[in-house]
Amino acid sequence: MRTYNIVKSSLMLQFRSLVLFIL
């Protein structure tokens, strides 16, 4: 469960940076 949380937060961070990069 803890690993899933880390992966989830990591994906959210990557997605946010990707959106900022596109904009």
Secondary structure, DSSP 4 states (H G I P E B T S, - for coil): -HHHHHHHHHHHHHHHHHHHHH-
